[in-house]
Amino acid sequence: MHFEILRDPVWNNIRVDDLTLSLVDTEVFQRLRYVRQLGWTYLVYPGATHSRFEHALGTHHLSRRTLALLCEAEDAASISENEQAIVRCAALLHDVGHYPFSHALEEIGALHHEAVARPLITEGSVASLLAARLGPDAPGKVFDLIRGHSESALQGLISGSLDLDKIEYLKRDAFMCGVPYGEIDVDRLTNSLVLVDDPETGRLAIGVQEKALSALESLLFAKYQMYRNVYWHHAVRSATAMYKRLVEDALHAGVVDGQSLSRYTDEGLMHRLENARPTPLLAALKERRLYKRAVEWPAAELDVDKVEWIATDRARVAAKENELAKELGLTPGELLLDYPTKTEMLGLDIPVLRRSGRVERLTGEGWIGTINLPSLSEELYKSARWLRVFTAKRASFDPRQIRESLERTA
């Protein structure tokens, strides 16, 4: 098999075969060069200009390396080369459906990027390549792995508690942002992955050896630290809130339509908005005149049930933003609410090969002698997740009245 070597700042040498190179050369995959991995984070961390393209190549690299380790194990001899190739392609293509500036538009109700990816993988040039090289059912198998619905024993490498996507993005994001929070013992984790009989399903599945649990816990903490210090940094969330409102207004004005959003690159969408509907909000975002925090509350101080709508109901959020702006003497779009969508920060559900040889499933309930993840997860959420009101300019108001207004809306 012929290989090319790509140089990468995180993983050094990445080996890619002919099929991978052909997939990389498709228009579907090349678009990822122009979609930033961390959206507007580069306005806060200048080095965070890396793209989904590099991340996808890195995930492919980890899949190749991990599959090689699995195939060295005596009980993994049944993994066919075709199945390995399917997994490597899923690792490479898992992000092809991402919108400009990554996850932000999913927060305003746009289709999830995995749903967007379906036609990109099961139709057109990508599907033709997969079918020609790996069989007519290959496009469907690749997509099933990406959406987490595959019956393959290797599903956990693409979507799960210890999937390679998570390992890659935490490592790369921390490196590119210049922060120490994403330090993960990748070698320990990948060398400890095993194929085991899942006690719940009775089928072969990806598991982890008990000796690697401390490395797994470090991965979960790295994820929390990155959310607290990078992904949910207040200035990053300000820029994200501005961008969401900007695109939302453009959708309502008919400047862009929801079906075409996933075809744009970051700069392509910004140029479209600038040419078709320049606004003060757009100018402020491009010139990094970010809205400032008028008031904020950590989740620990809030009645979650009363404010969760701010993270999930965009129509109500926009209406409330306009209502509050009017009350404070601001124009529509000059006051924005932000409450990050609750993510599975410390989600854990994976078979573990105990030192005794038994296989037991480790879930969020934890074990005696391991971290109590349910209570810890909730505590970490309370410190990382904040409800914020951003404004374009200073306004006089009583924070208690704003909070009461937001809680009444529920």
N, C-alpha and C positions, 0 to 999 in steps of 0.2 A: 504494500500500500504506500502511495506517495504522500508525504507530509510537507507542509510549509511551516516555518517558525515565525510567529508574530511576537514582537517585543511588547511587554506590558509592565508598567511601573509597579504593580502590586504583585503579580505572579511571575515576573521575569519572562520566561519563555513559554509561549502557548503553542502547542502543536495542533495543527488543523489538517484534516484530510481533504480529499477532492470534493466529497459531498458537502462538507462544511463550507469550503470556499465557494462552491456554487450557490449555496443558500445565502451566504453573506453577500454575494454579488447581486441578489435580487433587489428590486426596488423596495419591496416590503421591509427588508432588513436594513438597507442603506438609509432609510428615513430615520432610523434610530440614532444615526450619527448626530442628528440635529434636534434631538429631544433630550434635554438635560435630565440626568438621573434625579437630581434633588430640586427641580423646579427653580424657585426664586431664592434658594438658599445662598447662591453666589453673591447676592447683595449684602450678605452678612459675613460669610466665609468666602473670600475671593477665590480660593482654590477649587471651590465646588462647581466647576464648570464641566465635569466629566459627564458623559452621556450614557444613555441606555445601551448604546452600541458596545462600549467597553465592558459594561457590566454583564451583558449577555455573553460576550466572549469569555469573560472570567468564569461565569457559571458553567459554560461548556467545558472549560479547562478543568474545573473541579469535578465535573461528572466523569470525564475521561480518567482522571487520576483515581477517583473513588471506585469506579468500576474495575479498574486494573487491580486495586487492592482486594476487592470482593472476589475477583476471579482467581486470586492466589489462594484463597481459602478452599479447603477440600470440599466443603458442602456447597460451594458456589459454582461447581463445574458445569451445572446445568444451564447457566446463563449463556444463551446463544449470542453470536456476534450480531445477528439481526436485532435482537432485543436490546443489546447494548447501544446499537446505532440509533434505535428509536428513542432511547432515553437521552442520548447525547443531543439529538435534534430537538427534543422537548426542552432541554436545558438552554439550548441556543435560542430557541424561538419563543420562550415563555413571555417575553415582554413586547412582542410586535404590535399589540393592540393599544399601547399606551398613548394617551393624549399629549398634546403640547404641554410642557411644564409638568408632566407626570401625573400624580394622583389628584391634583387640585380639582379638576373638572368632575371627577366622580363624586365630589362633595356637593355639587349642585344638581345631582340627579342624572348625570350622563351615564350611559351604559358602562358597566364594569369593563375594565380593559380586557378581561378574559373573554367576555362575550363579543367584544369588538374583534378579537383575534380569530374567532371561528372561521369566517370566510377567507381571511388572509392566509390561513393554514390549510383549510380543506378545499380551497378553490385556487385557480390561477397558477402562477409560476412555481410557488412553493409546493403546492400539492402535486404538480407534475413531476418535480424533482424527487420528492419523497416517494411517490408511487413508482417511478421508473427505477429507482435504486433500491428501495426497501420493500416493495410490494404494494398492490392496489389498496390495501387496508391501512397502510402506514400513516397517511394524513389524519385519519380518524383516531388511530392509536396515539399519535403525538398530541393531538388536541385533548384527548381524554386524560392523558398524564398532566397536561397543563392545568386543566380545570379541576383536577383531583378526583376524577371519577373512574380511573383505570383500575382494572383488576390485576394489573401487573404486580409482582412481588417487589418491584423497584419503584413503586409509586412514591414512597416516602422520600426518595432523593429529589423529587421535583416539587412535591407539595406535602408538607407535614411539619412536625415540631422541630425537626433537624434537617430541613431541606437545604440544598446547596445554594439556592437563591438567597436565603437569609444569611448564610455564612459569608457569601460573596459581598452582598451589599453593605453589611456592617463593616467588614474589613476595608472595602474600597472607600466607602463614605468617610470613615474616620481618617483614613490616610489622606484623602484629597482635601478634607476640611482642616487637617493639621491638628486634630484633637486625639487624645490618648484613649478615648472611651470605647473604641471598637476593637480593642485588643483581644483576639480570640485564639485559643490553641487549636488551630485548624488541623495540624498533623495528628494531634491526640484524638480529635473527633473523627476524622476520616479513617484513621487506622482502627478505630474501635467500632465502626459500623459493621454489622453482621446481618446475614439472612437467618431469620428464626421463624418458628411456627407461632403465629399470633394466637395467643390463648383465647381471644374473643372470636376470631373468624375461622381458626383452624387452618388458615392458608399461610404460605410463606410471605414474609413481609420484612421490610428494613427495620432492624432494631439496633440497640447500642449495648455494648458490654458495660457491666456495672462499674468497672474501674474508670470509666470516662464520665461519670456523673458530675464530678466537680468541674470538668471542662464544659459540660452542658449547662450547668448553673452559671458559669462565667459568660456563656453566650447570652443567656437570658438577661443577666445584669448589663451586659454591653448594650443590648437592645434598649433597655430602660434608660441608660445613660445617654444614648444617642437621641432618644425622644426628648428627654428633659433638656439637653443642652444644644441640640442641633435641629431636629425635625420640628419640635414645638417651641423653638426659641421665639420670643415675643416679636422680634422684628421680622423673622421669617413668616410668622403667622399674619403679621400686618400686611406684608406684600402679597401673601396668598389670599387674604380676604379681599384686598383691592382687585386682584386678578379675577377672582370668582365673580365679584360684582360687575366688573368690566365685561366679562364674557356673557354673563347673564343678561345684562342690558342689551348687548349686541344681538343675542338670540331673540329677545323680545322685539327688537327693532327690525329683525329680518336681515341684518347685515351678514350673519353666518347662520347655517342651519346645523342642527344636532347631528345629522347623518354625515356631514362633511368634516366635523371637528377632528376626527381621528386621522384624517389624511394630511393635516397640516403639520409642519415642523414648528418649533418654538418661534423662530423669527418670521416664518411664513404667516402665522396667525397674527402676530403683532403688526406686520406690514399691512395685512388685510384690514385690520381694525383701524390703523392709522390713516389709510387711504380712503376708507369708506365712511368712517365715523369718528373723527378725532374728538376727544373729550378731555376735560381737565383731569379726570381720573387717569386716563391713559398717559397723559403728559407727566403727571406726578409719578406714576410707576416707572416710566422709562427714565426719568431724571433722578430716580431714587429719593423722591420727597415722600417718604413713607408716612402714613398716618401714625399718630402717637397714641399711646395708651391713655385714655381718659380715666378709666377705672378698671380694675381687674379683681377677680376673686378665685382662689384655688378651689378645686372641687371639694376639698374637705369642709369648706364653709357653706356649701350649697345643699339644698334639697334636690338631689339629682333628678328625681321624678318630675320636678317642676320646671327644670331648665333643659332637659335632654332634647326637647324639640328644636333647640337652636342648632344642634348638630345634625338633625335629621329632616327637618321640614323647611326647605329653602323658600317656598312661597310665603310662608308665615314670617320667616326671617327678613326677607326683603321688605315686606309690608311694615314690620315692626321697626326696621331701620329708618324707613321714611317717616314713620310716625314720630319717633324719637328725634330725628333730625329737625322736623318742623317745630317740635316743642322747644328745642334748644336754639332755634334761630339759624339752623344750618340748612343747606340745600340738599335735595335727595342725592345720595351717594357720598355725602361728606361725613356720615356716621356709619360705621360697620360693626356688626357683632361677630365674634369668633368664639367657637367652642369646638375644638377638634373632634372629629368622629372617633368614637371609642374603638380602639384597635385591640387585638388579642396580644397584649404586651407580653404576658408571661404564659401564654398557652402551652400546654405540655400534655401530650398523649402519645406514648411510644413504648413498644415492647422492649424490655430490658433483659439481657442474658445475665442472670445472677451468677455469682461465683460458685454457687452450688450446682450450676447446670440447669436450674429451673428458669423458665421464661415467665416473667410477670409484667403486667402493663403498668407503667408509671403515668399517672394522670395528674391533673392539677391538685388532687387531694393529697399527693405526696405519700411518702412512707415515713415510718419511724426512723430517725437518723438522717433524714433529708429535710430540706427547707420546706416549711409550710407555705406552699405557693399560693393557695387561695387568699389567705389573709395578707400575705406579702404583696400580692398583685394589687389588691385593693388599696393598700397603703401607698404603693408606688404611684398608682393612678392619681391619688389625692394630691400628691406633691408635684406631679408632672403636668396634669391637665388643668388648664385655667380658662375661665370664662372672661373674655375681655371685650371692652368697648373701645374701638379706635375712632379717632376723629381727625379730620383734615386740619382743623385749627382749634384753638382753645375755646371752650365754652363753659359757662358757669352753670352748675347743676348740683343737686344733692344726690350722692351715690346711692343712698338708701332708697330714694324714690325710683331711681333707675332699676335697681334690683327688684323692688316690689312690683314694678311694672312688668319686668320680664317674667317673674314668677306667677303673676296673675294671668298672663297670656296663656299659660298652660291650662 
